[in-house]
């Protein structure tokens, strides 16, 4: 059995379940009496826009603009694709977000605003409020990323610094709003996906200020002043659940982590290998989650409990990394390096961890593969796994072994994919 190819095949099956070119067509609405404008943001935005173009009636009006990450664009004919900064926003995204807001504001009741929402949109669709320069939004974003704050908490802050997120895009138009959503967050709540441009926001300015305090982030003066005004009620809050102004806006979930994990499970079952789905909502520090899974793998391998091998343990979600070192890597290689240290060369135990967008953190890999002899090969090469883990250098570890998984941009995003295979 080629276990390495088995693991990669399961990852490809997970990706296929969230491929916009396969899934968008069945979720498209009927064309309106007026015109249709397509807008959106996220790592899947370009492929979603292309899928709309391929399946929209040629005689019906269609144009618009979507924003995706640098290097994730595609050639489209009717919907313009803009590439911008992620995970830290930039001026390219700001200009495109302003254009999107203007397009939405220009539509009438007879028109349709077709919004394409996917993970990564929170930074890509960045249009800071008046008085907060992009430089300050960049600074607070970098601080939050380094703090280990969960994405939901980060988005609470972003929504209260934005003119377009937190339901404000839907408020800006008179058109019917049909949002197609690919979820990259645990729980699949549209308010957290791309910071919910078309969804009600249950959080408040006070919540945003509390997130910064809890994670020790000292915001620039412009952001501190804006949030303080919001807490005092001097600035209008984001639209809350039940707001009648959002009645003409609907969010439709097309793909999520659970569906992709289930398809990966089907891949194993078709090859006679049982699988267990450990959940699509796993959060926490990558290195700590890995220790728990390592203990489970040892129990299976040593005692056949709670599952008898062979078995594939599949999980998803979004772990975090609190950066303490100067190494390279994202949460997937951090998870795998911690798992390697935990397993200490346990026989017959393999693992793959990859981000479904094809980018682990800010590196050029989707993730990596852990083999039973990874630690032995690393030590023979003069590497010190524990020290590399302390330095957050998962990328360096797996790069040295030749075990990185490099896919390039997948142009979708349903969060992390992890599988531990115990022979």
C-alpha positions in Angstrom: 0.0 0.0 0.0 1.3 3.4 -1.0 0.3 5.3 2.2 1.7 8.6 1.0 -0.5 8.5 -2.1 -3.5 7.3 0.0 -3.2 10.4 2.2 -2.8 12.7 -0.8 -5.8 11.1 -2.5 -8.0 11.7 0.5 -7.0 15.4 0.5 -7.8 15.7 -3.2 -11.3 14.2 -2.5 -11.8 16.8 0.2 -10.9 19.6 -2.1 -13.2 18.3 -4.9 -16.2 18.6 -2.6 -15.5 22.3 -2.2 -14.5 23.1 -5.8 -16.6 26.1 -7.0 -16.5 24.9 -10.6 -18.3 21.8 -9.4 -20.8 23.2 -7.0 -21.8 26.8 -7.8 -24.2 26.0 -10.7 -26.8 24.3 -8.6 -27.1 27.3 -6.2 -27.6 30.1 -8.7 -30.8 32.1 -8.5 -33.1 33.0 -11.4 -32.0 36.1 -13.2 -33.9 39.2 -12.1 -36.0 41.6 -14.2 -33.2 44.1 -14.1 -29.4 43.6 -14.1 -27.2 41.3 -12.1 -24.0 42.5 -10.4 -21.6 40.0 -9.0 -19.4 41.1 -6.1 -17.4 39.2 -3.5 -14.2 38.4 -1.7 -12.2 35.4 -0.6 -9.7 32.8 -1.7 -12.4 31.1 -3.8 -13.7 34.4 -5.3 -12.1 34.0 -8.7 -13.2 30.4 -9.2 -16.7 31.2 -7.9 -16.9 34.1 -10.4 -15.8 31.9 -13.2 -18.4 29.3 -12.3 -21.1 32.0 -12.3 -20.0 33.1 -15.8 -20.0 29.5 -17.1 -23.5 28.9 -15.9 -25.3 32.3 -16.3 -27.6 32.8 -19.3 -25.4 34.5 -22.0 -28.2 36.9 -23.0 -28.7 38.1 -19.4 -26.7 41.1 -18.1 -23.9 40.2 -15.8 -20.9 42.2 -14.6 -19.1 43.1 -11.4 -15.9 42.7 -9.4 -14.5 40.2 -6.9 -11.4 40.3 -4.8 -9.0 37.4 -4.2 -5.6 36.8 -2.8 -2.5 37.6 -4.8 -1.7 34.6 -7.1 -5.3 33.2 -6.8 -6.8 35.0 -9.8 -8.3 33.4 -12.9 -9.1 34.7 -16.4 -12.7 35.8 -16.5 -14.7 37.7 -19.1 -17.7 39.4 -17.4 -16.7 39.8 -13.8 -13.4 41.5 -13.1 -11.0 39.8 -10.6 -8.8 42.0 -8.4 -5.9 40.5 -6.4 -5.1 42.0 -3.0 -3.4 41.4 0.3 -4.0 38.4 2.7 -3.8 37.8 5.6 -2.9 41.5 6.1 -5.1 43.9 4.1 -3.7 46.4 1.6 -4.6 49.4 -0.6 -5.5 47.2 -3.5 -8.3 45.5 -1.5 -9.4 48.8 -0.1 -9.9 50.3 -3.5 -11.8 47.3 -4.8 -14.0 47.2 -1.7 -14.9 50.8 -2.2 -15.8 50.0 -5.8 -18.0 47.1 -4.6 -19.8 49.3 -2.1 -20.4 51.9 -4.9 -21.8 49.2 -7.2 -24.1 47.9 -4.6 -25.4 51.3 -3.8 -26.2 52.0 -7.4 -28.7 49.1 -7.8 -32.5 49.3 -7.8 -35.2 47.0 -6.5 -35.4 45.2 -9.9 -31.7 44.2 -9.7 -29.8 41.3 -8.1 -26.6 41.6 -6.1 -25.0 38.2 -6.3 -22.4 38.1 -3.5 -19.7 35.4 -3.6 -18.3 34.9 0.0 -15.5 32.6 1.0 -12.7 32.4 3.6 -10.0 35.1 3.4 -12.6 37.7 2.6 -12.1 39.4 6.0 -8.8 40.9 4.9 -9.5 41.1 1.2 -12.7 43.1 1.6 -11.2 45.7 3.8 -12.7 49.2 3.7 -11.8 50.9 6.9 -14.2 53.4 8.5 -13.5 57.1 8.2 -10.7 58.2 10.4 -8.9 54.8 10.4 -6.1 54.7 7.8 -5.2 51.5 6.1 -1.8 51.5 7.8 -3.5 51.3 11.2 -5.8 48.5 10.1 -2.7 46.6 8.9 -1.0 47.2 12.2 -3.8 45.8 14.3 -4.3 42.9 12.0 -0.7 41.9 12.3 -0.9 42.1 16.1 -4.0 40.0 16.2 -2.5 37.4 13.9 0.5 37.1 16.2 -1.6 36.9 19.3 -3.2 33.6 18.5 -6.7 35.1 18.6 -9.4 32.8 17.0 -10.8 34.0 13.7 -14.2 34.8 15.2 -12.6 37.2 17.7 -10.5 38.8 14.9 -13.6 39.3 12.8 -15.4 40.9 15.7 -12.8 43.6 15.6 -12.7 43.9 11.8 -16.5 44.3 11.5 -16.4 47.3 13.8 -13.7 48.9 11.8 -15.4 48.4 8.4 -17.8 50.3 6.2 -18.7 47.1 4.3 -18.5 44.1 6.6 -20.8 43.1 9.5 -23.9 43.3 7.2 -23.2 46.7 5.9 -22.9 45.6 2.2 -26.5 44.3 2.3 -27.6 47.5 3.9 -26.1 49.6 1.2 -28.2 48.3 -1.7 -31.9 48.3 -2.7 -31.4 45.2 -4.7 -32.2 41.6 -3.7 -29.1 40.1 -2.2 -28.2 36.5 -2.9 -25.0 35.5 -1.1 -23.3 32.2 -2.0 -21.1 31.1 0.8 -18.2 28.6 1.1 -17.4 28.3 4.9 -14.0 28.3 6.3 -15.0 28.8 10.0 -16.2 26.4 12.6 -19.9 26.4 13.0 -20.5 27.9 9.5 -22.2 31.0 10.8 -22.2 33.5 7.9 -21.5 36.4 10.2 -18.0 35.0 10.6 -17.2 34.1 7.0 -15.4 37.1 5.4 -16.7 39.0 8.4 -20.3 38.6 7.2 -20.9 41.4 4.6 -24.5 40.3 4.1 -25.2 38.8 7.5 -26.5 40.3 10.8 -23.8 40.8 13.4 -24.5 39.9 17.0 -21.3 41.4 18.3 -20.8 44.9 19.6 -18.2 47.7 19.8 -17.7 46.6 23.4 -16.9 43.1 22.3 -14.3 44.3 19.8 -12.6 46.4 22.5 -12.6 43.4 24.8 -11.0 41.2 22.2 -8.1 43.6 21.9 -7.7 43.7 25.7 -7.9 40.0 26.1 -5.2 39.3 23.6 -2.9 42.1 24.7 -3.2 44.1 21.5 -2.5 47.8 21.9 -4.3 49.4 18.9 -3.2 52.5 17.1 -4.8 55.7 18.4 -7.3 56.0 15.5 -8.7 52.5 16.2 -8.8 53.0 20.0 -10.7 56.3 19.4 -13.2 54.7 17.0 -14.0 51.8 19.3 -14.4 54.1 22.3 -16.9 56.2 20.3 -18.8 53.1 19.5 -18.9 51.9 23.1 -20.3 55.2 24.1 -23.0 55.0 21.5 -21.7 57.8 19.3 -21.5 55.6 16.3 -24.2 53.4 14.8 -23.8 49.7 15.6 -23.7 47.0 12.9 -27.1 45.5 12.0 -28.2 42.9 14.6 -30.2 39.7 14.1 -33.9 40.5 13.3 -33.0 43.9 11.7 -35.8 44.4 9.0 -33.3 46.1 6.7 -31.7 42.7 6.1 -34.9 40.9 5.1 -34.1 41.1 1.3 -30.7 39.5 1.9 -30.2 35.7 2.1 -27.0 33.6 2.6 -26.8 30.2 1.1 -24.1 27.7 2.3 -22.6 25.7 -0.6 -19.6 24.0 1.0 -18.1 23.5 4.4 -15.5 21.5 6.2 -17.9 18.7 7.3 -18.9 17.9 3.7 -15.2 17.8 2.6 -14.2 15.6 5.5 -17.1 13.2 4.8 -15.9 12.9 1.2 -12.4 12.1 2.4 -14.0 9.4 4.6 -15.8 8.0 1.6 -12.4 7.8 -0.2 -10.9 5.6 2.5 -14.0 3.4 2.8 -14.0 2.8 -0.9 -10.5 1.3 -0.4 -11.6 -0.9 2.5 -10.2 1.3 5.2 -12.5 2.3 8.1 -12.5 6.0 9.1 -13.6 8.0 12.0 -14.6 11.6 11.7 -13.3 13.4 14.8 -15.1 16.7 14.0 -14.9 19.7 11.8 -14.8 22.3 14.6 -11.4 21.5 16.2 -9.8 24.7 17.6 -7.0 25.5 20.1 -3.3 25.7 19.8 -2.0 23.5 17.0 0.7 22.0 19.1 -1.6 21.1 22.0 -4.3 19.6 19.7 -1.5 17.4 18.2 -0.7 16.0 21.6 -4.2 14.8 22.2 -4.4 13.2 18.8 -1.0 11.6 19.4 -2.2 10.0 22.6 -5.2 8.6 20.6 -3.0 7.2 17.9 -0.8 5.4 20.5 -3.8 3.9 22.2 -5.1 2.6 18.8 -1.7 1.2 17.8 -0.9 -0.3 21.2 -4.3 -1.6 22.4 -6.8 -1.4 19.5 -8.8 1.1 21.5 -11.1 2.9 20.8 -10.7 1.8 17.2 -8.9 -1.3 15.8 -6.4 -0.5 13.1 -6.2 0.1 10.2 -8.2 3.3 10.6 -8.1 6.8 9.3 -8.8 9.6 11.8 -10.1 12.6 10.0 -10.6 16.1 11.4 -10.9 19.7 10.4 -11.4 23.1 11.9 -9.0 26.0 12.5 -6.3 25.7 15.1 -4.1 28.6 16.0 -0.4 29.2 16.6 0.8 31.7 19.2 4.1 32.8 17.6 7.0 32.7 20.0 9.8 31.9 17.7 11.4 33.1 14.5 10.9 30.0 12.3 8.7 29.5 9.3 5.4 27.7 9.1 1.7 27.7 9.6 -0.7 25.8 11.8 -0.6 22.6 9.7 3.1 22.1 9.9 3.1 23.2 13.5 0.5 20.5 14.2 2.5 17.8 12.4 5.8 18.7 14.1 4.2 18.6 17.5 2.5 15.3 16.5 5.9 13.9 15.5 7.5 14.8 18.8 4.5 13.3 20.6 4.6 10.0 18.7 8.4 9.7 18.9 8.5 7.4 15.8 5.5 5.2 16.6 5.4 2.4 14.0 2.7 2.3 11.4 1.5 5.8 12.1 1.3 8.4 9.3 -0.4 11.8 9.1 -1.2 14.6 6.6 -2.3 18.1 7.6 -3.0 20.7 4.9 -4.9 23.9 4.6 -7.6 23.5 1.9 -6.7 26.9 0.3 -3.3 25.5 -0.6 -1.4 28.0 1.7 -0.3 27.0 5.2 0.0 30.3 7.0 2.0 32.6 4.6 4.3 30.0 3.1 4.2 28.3 -0.4 3.0 24.9 0.9 -0.5 23.5 1.7 0.9 21.5 4.5 3.1 18.4 4.9 3.1 14.6 5.5 4.4 12.9 8.6 5.8 9.4 8.2 6.8 6.8 10.9 10.5 7.5 10.2 10.3 11.3 10.1 12.0 11.8 13.4 14.8 9.3 12.6 15.4 11.0 9.2 15.4 14.4 10.8 17.9 13.5 13.5 20.1 11.8 10.9 20.2 15.1 9.1 21.2 17.0 12.2 17.8 18.5 12.9 16.5 19.0 16.5 12.7 18.5 16.3 11.9 19.8 19.8 13.9 23.0 19.3 12.4 23.5 15.9 8.9 23.2 17.4 9.8 25.8 20.1 10.9 28.1 17.3 7.7 27.6 15.3 9.7 26.1 12.4 7.5 23.4 11.1 8.1 24.5 7.5 11.9 24.2 8.0 11.5 20.7 9.5 9.4 19.2 6.7 11.1 21.1 4.0 14.4 19.5 5.0 12.8 16.1 4.8 11.2 16.7 1.4 7.8 16.1 2.9 6.0 19.4 2.2 2.7 19.2 0.3 2.7 21.9 -2.4 -0.5 22.3 -4.4 -0.4 26.0 -5.3 -3.6 28.0 -4.8 -6.7 25.6 -4.8 -9.1 28.6 -5.1 -11.3 27.2 -2.5 -11.2 27.2 1.3 -13.0 25.1 3.9 -10.3 25.3 6.5 -7.8 22.7 7.7 -7.8 19.0 6.6 -6.1 16.5 8.9 -5.8 12.7 8.7 -3.9 10.3 10.9 -3.6 6.9 9.4 -2.8 4.0 11.8 -1.9 0.8 10.0 
